[in-house]
Amino acid sequence: MNCNDVQNQLIDYIDNKLSKEEHIKIQTHIRSCGNCAEELKKLEDILLVISNDELEKPGETLKLNFENFLAKEIKEVNTKVISLKSKPDWKSYIKIAASILIVLSAFLIGRQSNQQKTSIASQQKTQQKQQFFALLDNQSASKRILGVTNSKKFSENNTEIIEAIVNKLFYDKNVNVRLAAAEALSKFSSLELVKTALIKALQTEKEAIIQIELIQILAKIQEKRALEPMKKLLENEETPNYVKQELQYNIPSLL
C-alpha cells in the first residue's frame, strides 16, 4: 500500500472499521513509514481533543421531529438516499481550498496588472497627444511637419487630432506643412469630414504640388464630388500644364 492509500483510511483504522487483513496491512506500513506514523499521531491527537469535549445530545423529541421532517422532505422531492462506503478524504478538501485560493489570487493579481497596463496606456496616449499639439504649434516648419506625420499614430475616432490637421492643410503658411497635412489626411479619407476638407482644399489651394497631391488622393478614394472642381481647375488658364496633365489622367476614373 502507498502512503496516500494508508492516510485516506487512517480514521477507519483508528475506529477499527477495517477488515482484519486491511488493518494488518496498514499497521505494517505505519511501522515502516515515519510520515504515516506521524499522520496517525496527529489524527489521534485531534480525535482525542474532540472526544474530550462535552457535546450536548439532542432529546428524543427533537430527534423524532427531525426524522419526521426528513422523511417528509424525502417523500416530497423523491430524493434517493445513496449510501457511500468510503468517507471523504479530508486532505482533498484542504487541497481544493488551496487551489481555489491560488486561482483567486491569480485572478486578483491579473486584474490589478490589467488595470495598471490600462492606466499606463492611457497616460501614454495623453502624452502622445500633448507632444502632437506641441509640435503642431512649433515655430519651426520641420517640427510642424513632424507633428503632422506623427498623426498617423492616432485612430480615426480622434476627431480633435484630425481637425487640427485639416486646420494645417488650409491655414499653415508653409507649403511643405500643408503638403504633409494632405498626405496625413489620406489615412483618414473614409471620414466625411476629411473628404469634404480635401474637396474644399482643391478649390482653394494655389500651390501646384499640393493640387497634384489632392487630385491623386481624391481619385484614389473615388470621390465623385471632386469631379466638378477638377473640371474647373482643368479649364482654368492659370493652372500649370503638369497639373492639367494630372487632371486629364485622373478625371476619367471618376466618370
SEBA-492605 format. One record per residue: residue in three letters; y, z, x of N, C-alpha, C in turn. Coordinates in steps of 0.2 Angstrom, whole numbers, padded with zeros to 4 digits, always signed. Example, Ala and Ser with C-alpha at 12.3 -4.5 7.8 and 13.67 -1.06 7.14 Angstrom:
REM residues 2
ALA-0028+0039+0066-0022+0039+0062-0016+0039+0066;SER-0011+0035+0064-0005+0036+0068+0000+0039+0064;
***
This chain:
REM residues 255
MET-0006+0000+0004+0000+0000+0000+0006+0000+0004;ASN+0011-0004+0002+0018-0003+0006+0022+0002+0004;CYS+0028+0003+0007+0032+0009+0006+0035+0008-0001;ASN+0037+0002-0003+0040+0001-0009+0036+0003-0015;ASP+0030+0000-0015+0025+0002-0020+0024+0010-0020;VAL+0023+0013-0015+0022+0020-0015+0028+0024-0018;GLN+0034+0022-0016+0040+0026-0018+0042+0024-0025;ASN+0039+0019-0028+0040+0017-0035+0036+0022-0039;GLN+0030+0025-0036+0026+0029-0040+0026+0036-0038;LEU+0031+0038-0035+0031+0045-0032+0032+0050-0038;ILE+0036+0048-0043+0036+0053-0049+0030+0054-0052;ASP+0026+0048-0053+0019+0049-0057+0015+0053-0052;TYR+0016+0052-0045+0012+0056-0041+0013+0063-0041;ILE+0019+0065-0042+0021+0072-0042+0018+0075-0049;ASP+0019+0071-0054+0017+0073-0061+0009+0073-0062;ASN+0005+0070-0057-0002+0070-0057-0004+0065-0063;LYS+0000+0059-0064-0002+0055-0069-0005+0049-0066;LEU-0007+0049-0060-0010+0043-0057-0018+0044-0057;SER-0021+0038-0057-0029+0039-0056-0030+0042-0049;LYS-0036+0045-0049-0038+0048-0043-0038+0044-0037;GLU-0040+0037-0038-0040+0033-0032-0033+0031-0030;GLU-0028+0030-0035-0021+0029-0033-0018+0035-0030;HIS-0020+0041-0032-0017+0047-0030-0019+0048-0022;ILE-0025+0046-0021-0028+0047-0014-0024+0042-0009;LYS-0024+0036-0012-0020+0030-0008-0013+0032-0006;ILE-0010+0035-0011-0003+0037-0010-0002+0043-0005;GLN-0007+0048-0006-0007+0054-0002-0009+0052+0006;THR-0013+0047+0006-0015+0045+0013-0009+0041+0016;HIS-0005+0037+0012+0000+0033+0015+0006+0038+0017;ILE+0007+0043+0013+0013+0048+0014+0011+0052+0021;ARG+0005+0054+0022+0003+0057+0028+0005+0053+0035;SER+0005+0047+0034+0006+0042+0040+0013+0039+0040;CYS+0017+0040+0035+0023+0037+0034+0029+0042+0034;GLY+0033+0043+0039+0038+0048+0038+0043+0046+0033;ASN+0045+0040+0032+0050+0038+0027+0048+0040+0020;CYS+0042+0039+0018+0039+0040+0012+0039+0048+0011;ALA+0037+0051+0016+0036+0058+0016+0043+0061+0014;GLU+0048+0059+0018+0055+0061+0017+0057+0060+0009;GLU+0056+0054+0007+0057+0052+0000+0054+0057-0005;LEU+0048+0058-0004+0044+0063-0008+0047+0070-0008;LYS+0049+0072-0002+0053+0079-0001+0059+0079-0005;LYS+0063+0074-0005+0070+0073-0008+0068+0073-0016;LEU+0064+0069-0018+0062+0069-0025+0060+0076-0028;GLU+0055+0079-0024+0053+0086-0026+0058+0091-0027;ASP+0063+0090-0022+0069+0095-0022+0073+0094-0028;ILE+0074+0087-0030+0078+0085-0036+0075+0088-0042;LEU+0068+0087-0043+0064+0089-0049+0064+0096-0049;LEU+0064+0100-0044+0064+0107-0044+0071+0110-0046;VAL+0076+0107-0045+0083+0109-0047+0083+0108-0055;ILE+0080+0102-0057+0081+0100-0064+0076+0105-0068;SER+0070+0107-0065+0066+0111-0069+0068+0118-0069;ASN+0072+0120-0064+0075+0127-0064+0081+0128-0069;ASP+0084+0122-0072+0089+0123-0076+0087+0125-0083;GLU+0090+0129-0087+0088+0131-0093+0091+0126-0098;LEU+0086+0122-0101+0088+0117-0106+0087+0119-0113;GLU+0092+0118-0117+0091+0120-0124+0087+0116-0128;LYS+0082+0118-0131+0077+0114-0135+0079+0114-0142;PRO+0079+0108-0145+0081+0107-0152+0076+0111-0157;GLY+0079+0113-0163+0075+0116-0168+0070+0111-0171;GLU+0066+0114-0175+0061+0110-0179+0064+0106-0184;THR+0069+0108-0187+0073+0105-0192+0077+0099-0189;LEU+0080+0100-0184+0084+0094-0180+0079+0089-0178;LYS+0073+0091-0176+0068+0086-0173+0065+0082-0179;LEU+0064+0085-0185+0061+0082-0191+0066+0077-0194;ASN+0073+0079-0194+0078+0075-0196+0079+0068-0192;PHE+0078+0070-0185+0079+0064-0181+0073+0059-0182;GLU+0067+0062-0182+0061+0057-0183+0062+0054-0190;ASN+0064+0057-0195+0065+0053-0201+0070+0048-0201;PHE+0076+0049-0197+0081+0044-0196+0079+0038-0192;LEU+0075+0040-0187+0072+0035-0183+0067+0030-0187;ALA+0063+0033-0191+0058+0029-0195+0062+0025-0200;LYS+0067+0027-0203+0071+0023-0207+0074+0017-0204;GLU+0077+0018-0198+0081+0013-0194+0076+0008-0192;ILE+0070+0010-0190+0064+0005-0188+0062+0001-0194;LYS+0062+0004-0200+0060+0000-0206+0065-0005-0208;GLU+0071-0003-0207+0077-0007-0210+0078-0013-0205;VAL+0077-0013-0199+0078-0018-0195+0072-0021-0192;ASN+0066-0019-0194+0060-0021-0192+0059-0022-0185;THR+0061-0016-0182+0061-0016-0174+0054-0015-0172;LYS+0051-0018-0167+0045-0017-0164+0046-0013-0158;VAL+0042-0007-0158+0042-0002-0153+0037-0004-0148;ILE+0039-0006-0142+0034-0008-0137+0033-0003-0132;SER+0027-0001-0130+0025+0004-0125+0025+0001-0119;LEU+0028+0004-0114+0028+0002-0107+0024+0006-0103;LYS+0020+0003-0099+0016+0008-0095+0019+0010-0089;SER+0024+0006-0086+0027+0008-0080+0034+0011-0081;LYS+0036+0016-0077+0043+0019-0078+0048+0015-0074;PRO+0054+0015-0076+0059+0011-0072+0060+0013-0065;ASP+0061+0009-0061+0062+0010-0054+0069+0013-0053;TRP+0070+0019-0052+0077+0022-0051+0081+0019-0046;LYS+0077+0017-0040+0081+0014-0035+0084+0007-0037;SER+0080+0004-0041+0083-0003-0044+0090-0002-0047;TYR+0091+0004-0051+0097+0005-0054+0103+0006-0049;ILE+0101+0009-0043+0106+0010-0038+0108+0003-0035;LYS+0103-0001-0034+0104-0007-0031+0108-0012-0035;ILE+0107-0011-0042+0110-0015-0047+0118-0013-0047;ALA+0119-0006-0047+0125-0004-0047+0129-0006-0041;ALA+0126-0006-0035+0129-0008-0029+0131-0015-0029;SER+0126-0019-0032+0128-0026-0032+0134-0028-0036;ILE+0134-0024-0042+0140-0025-0047+0146-0023-0043;LEU+0146-0018-0039+0152-0015-0036+0154-0021-0031;ILE+0149-0024-0027+0151-0029-0022+0154-0035-0025;VAL+0151-0037-0031+0154-0043-0034+0161-0042-0037;LEU+0162-0036-0040+0168-0034-0042+0174-0033-0037;SER+0172-0031-0031+0176-0030-0025+0178-0037-0023;ALA+0173-0041-0023+0174-0048-0020+0179-0052-0025;PHE+0178-0051-0031+0182-0054-0036+0190-0052-0036;LEU+0190-0045-0035+0197-0042-0034+0201-0045-0028;ILE+0197-0045-0022+0199-0047-0016+0201-0055-0017;GLY+0197-0058-0020+0198-0066-0021+0204-0067-0025;ARG+0205-0063-0030+0211-0064-0035+0217-0062-0031;GLN+0217-0057-0027+0223-0055-0023+0225-0060-0018;SER+0219-0063-0015+0221-0068-0010+0224-0074-0013;ASN+0221-0076-0019+0224-0082-0023+0231-0081-0025;GLN+0233-0075-0027+0240-0073-0028+0244-0074-0022;GLN+0242-0071-0017+0246-0072-0010+0247-0079-0008;LYS+0241-0083-0009+0242-0090-0007+0247-0094-0012;THR+0247-0092-0019+0252-0095-0023+0259-0093-0022;SER+0260-0087-0020+0266-0084-0018+0269-0088-0012;ILE+0264-0089-0007+0266-0092-0001+0268-0099-0002;ALA+0264-0103-0006+0265-0110-0008+0272-0110-0011;SER+0273-0106-0016+0280-0106-0020+0286-0105-0015;GLN+0285-0100-0010+0290-0099-0005+0291-0105-0001;GLN+0286-0109+0001+0286-0115+0005+0290-0120+0001;LYS+0288-0121-0005+0292-0126-0009+0299-0125-0010;THR+0301-0118-0011+0308-0117-0011+0312-0118-0005;GLN+0308-0117+0001+0311-0118+0007+0312-0126+0009;GLN+0307-0130+0007+0307-0137+0007+0313-0140+0003;LYS+0314-0137-0003+0320-0139-0007+0326-0137-0004;GLN+0327-0131-0001+0333-0129+0002+0335-0134+0008;GLN+0330-0135+0012+0331-0140+0018+0333-0147+0015;PHE+0330-0149+0010+0331-0156+0007+0339-0156+0006;PHE+0341-0152+0002+0348-0152+0000+0353-0151+0005;ALA+0351-0147+0010+0355-0145+0016+0356-0152+0020;LEU+0350-0156+0021+0351-0162+0024+0355-0167+0021;LEU+0354-0167+0014+0357-0172+0010+0365-0171+0010;ASP+0367-0165+0011+0374-0163+0011+0377-0163+0018;ASN+0373-0165+0023+0375-0165+0030+0380-0171+0032;GLN+0385-0170+0036+0390-0175+0038+0387-0181+0042;SER+0381-0179+0045+0378-0184+0049+0374-0189+0044;ALA+0375-0196+0045+0371-0200+0041+0364-0200+0043;SER+0362-0199+0049+0355-0199+0051+0351-0193+0048;LYS+0355-0187+0047+0352-0181+0044+0351-0183+0036;ARG+0356-0186+0033+0355-0188+0026+0350-0193+0025;ILE+0349-0197+0029+0343-0202+0029+0336-0198+0029;LEU+0336-0193+0034+0330-0189+0035+0329-0185+0029;GLY+0334-0182+0025+0333-0179+0019+0331-0183+0014;VAL+0333-0189+0013+0331-0194+0008+0324-0196+0009;THR+0322-0197+0015+0315-0199+0017+0310-0193+0015;ASN+0312-0187+0016+0308-0181+0015+0307-0180+0008;SER+0311-0183+0003+0310-0183-0004+0303-0185-0006;LYS+0299-0189-0002+0293-0191-0004+0288-0185-0004;LYS+0290-0180-0001+0285-0174-0002+0285-0171-0009;PHE+0290-0172-0013+0290-0169-0019+0287-0173-0025;SER+0285-0170-0030+0282-0174-0036+0287-0177-0040;GLU+0285-0181-0045+0290-0185-0049+0292-0180-0055;ASN+0289-0174-0055+0291-0169-0060+0298-0165-0058;ASN+0299-0166-0052+0305-0163-0049+0311-0167-0050;THR+0314-0167-0056+0320-0171-0058+0326-0169-0054;GLU+0327-0163-0052+0333-0161-0048+0333-0165-0042;ILE+0327-0166-0038+0327-0170-0032+0328-0177-0033;ILE+0325-0180-0039+0326-0187-0040+0333-0189-0042;GLU+0337-0185-0046+0344-0186-0047+0348-0186-0041;ALA+0346-0181-0036+0350-0181-0030+0350-0187-0026;ILE+0344-0190-0026+0343-0197-0023+0346-0202-0026;VAL+0346-0202-0033+0350-0208-0037+0357-0207-0035;ASN+0360-0201-0034+0367-0200-0033+0368-0203-0026;LYS+0364-0202-0021+0365-0205-0015+0365-0213-0015;LEU+0360-0216-0019+0360-0223-0020+0367-0226-0022;PHE+0370-0222-0027+0376-0225-0029+0383-0223-0025;TYR+0383-0217-0023+0389-0215-0020+0389-0213-0013;ASP+0384-0214-0009+0384-0212-0002+0388-0218+0001;LYS+0393-0217+0006+0397-0222+0009+0393-0226+0015;ASN+0387-0223+0017+0384-0226+0022+0378-0231+0019;VAL+0378-0237+0022+0374-0242+0019+0366-0240+0020;ASN+0365-0237+0026+0358-0236+0028+0356-0230+0024;VAL+0360-0225+0022+0358-0220+0017+0356-0222+0011;ARG+0360-0227+0008+0359-0230+0001+0353-0234+0001;LEU+0351-0237+0007+0345-0241+0008+0339-0237+0008;ALA+0340-0231+0011+0334-0226+0012+0333-0223+0005;ALA+0339-0222+0001+0338-0219-0006+0334-0224-0010;ALA+0336-0231-0010+0332-0236-0014+0325-0236-0012;GLU+0323-0236-0006+0316-0235-0004+0313-0229-0006;ALA+0316-0223-0006+0313-0217-0008+0312-0217-0016;LEU+0316-0220-0019+0316-0220-0027+0310-0225-0029;SER+0308-0230-0025+0302-0234-0026+0296-0230-0028;LYS+0295-0224-0025+0289-0220-0026+0289-0217-0033;PHE+0295-0216-0036+0296-0213-0042+0297-0219-0048;SER+0296-0225-0046+0298-0231-0050+0294-0230-0057;SER+0290-0226-0058+0286-0226-0065+0291-0222-0070;LEU+0296-0218-0068+0300-0214-0072+0306-0219-0075;GLU+0308-0218-0081+0313-0222-0084+0320-0220-0081;LEU+0321-0214-0079+0327-0213-0075+0328-0217-0069;VAL+0323-0218-0065+0323-0222-0059+0324-0229-0061;LYS+0320-0232-0066+0320-0239-0067+0327-0241-0069;THR+0330-0237-0074+0337-0238-0076+0342-0238-0070;ALA+0341-0233-0065+0346-0232-0060+0345-0238-0055;LEU+0339-0241-0054+0338-0247-0050+0341-0253-0053;ILE+0341-0254-0059+0344-0260-0063+0351-0259-0062;LYS+0354-0253-0063+0361-0252-0063+0364-0254-0056;ALA+0360-0251-0051+0362-0252-0044+0362-0259-0042;LEU+0358-0263-0045+0358-0270-0043+0364-0274-0046;GLN+0367-0271-0052+0373-0274-0055+0379-0272-0051;THR+0379-0266-0047+0385-0264-0044+0385-0264-0037;GLU+0379-0265-0033+0379-0265-0026+0381-0271-0023;LYS+0385-0271-0018+0388-0277-0015+0385-0278-0008;GLU+0381-0274-0005+0378-0275+0001+0372-0279+0000;ALA+0371-0284+0004+0366-0289+0003+0359-0286+0005;ILE+0359-0282+0010+0352-0279+0012+0349-0274+0007;ILE+0354-0271+0003+0352-0266-0002+0350-0270-0008;GLN+0354-0276-0010+0352-0280-0015+0345-0283-0015;ILE+0343-0285-0009+0336-0288-0007+0331-0282-0009;GLU+0333-0276-0006+0328-0271-0007+0327-0269-0015;LEU+0332-0269-0019+0332-0268-0026+0328-0274-0029;ILE+0329-0280-0027+0326-0286-0030+0318-0285-0029;GLN+0316-0283-0023+0309-0283-0022+0306-0277-0026;ILE+0309-0272-0026+0307-0266-0030+0306-0267-0037;LEU+0311-0270-0040+0311-0272-0047+0306-0277-0049;ALA+0305-0282-0044+0300-0287-0046+0293-0284-0045;LYS+0292-0280-0040+0285-0277-0039+0283-0273-0045;ILE+0288-0269-0048+0286-0265-0054+0286-0269-0060;GLN+0288-0275-0060+0288-0280-0066+0293-0277-0071;GLU+0299-0275-0069+0304-0273-0073+0308-0279-0076;LYS+0306-0281-0082+0309-0287-0085+0316-0286-0087;ARG+0318-0280-0088+0325-0279-0090+0330-0281-0084;ALA+0327-0282-0078+0331-0283-0072+0332-0291-0072;LEU+0329-0295-0076+0329-0302-0076+0336-0304-0077;GLU+0340-0301-0082+0347-0304-0083+0352-0302-0077;PRO+0352-0296-0075+0356-0295-0069+0354-0299-0063;MET+0348-0301-0062+0346-0305-0057+0349-0313-0058;LYS+0348-0315-0064+0351-0322-0065+0358-0322-0064;LYS+0362-0317-0066+0369-0316-0065+0371-0316-0057;LEU+0367-0313-0054+0368-0312-0046+0366-0319-0043;LEU+0361-0323-0046+0360-0329-0043+0365-0334-0045;GLU+0369-0334-0050+0374-0338-0052+0381-0336-0049;ASN+0381-0331-0046+0387-0328-0043+0388-0332-0036;GLU+0394-0335-0036+0396-0339-0030+0396-0335-0024;GLU+0398-0329-0024+0399-0324-0019+0392-0321-0016;THR+0387-0322-0020+0380-0320-0017+0378-0324-0011;PRO+0376-0321-0006+0374-0324+0000+0368-0328-0001;ASN+0367-0334+0002+0361-0339+0001+0355-0335+0002;TYR+0354-0331+0007+0347-0327+0008+0346-0323+0003;VAL+0351-0320-0001+0350-0316-0007+0347-0320-0012;LYS+0351-0326-0013+0349-0331-0018+0341-0333-0017;GLN+0340-0334-0011+0333-0336-0010+0328-0331-0012;GLU+0330-0325-0011+0325-0319-0013+0325-0319-0021;LEU+0330-0320-0024+0331-0320-0031+0326-0326-0034;GLN+0327-0332-0031+0323-0338-0033+0316-0337-0032;TYR+0314-0333-0027+0307-0331-0026+0304-0326-0031;ASN+0308-0322-0033+0305-0316-0037+0306-0317-0045;ILE+0312-0321-0047+0313-0321-0054+0307-0324-0058;PRO+0304-0329-0055+0298-0332-0059+0293-0327-0061;SER+0292-0322-0057+0287-0317-0058+0288-0312-0064;LEU+0295-0313-0066+0297-0308-0072+0297-0312-0078;LEU+0297-0319-0078+0297-0323-0084+0291-0323-0088;
***
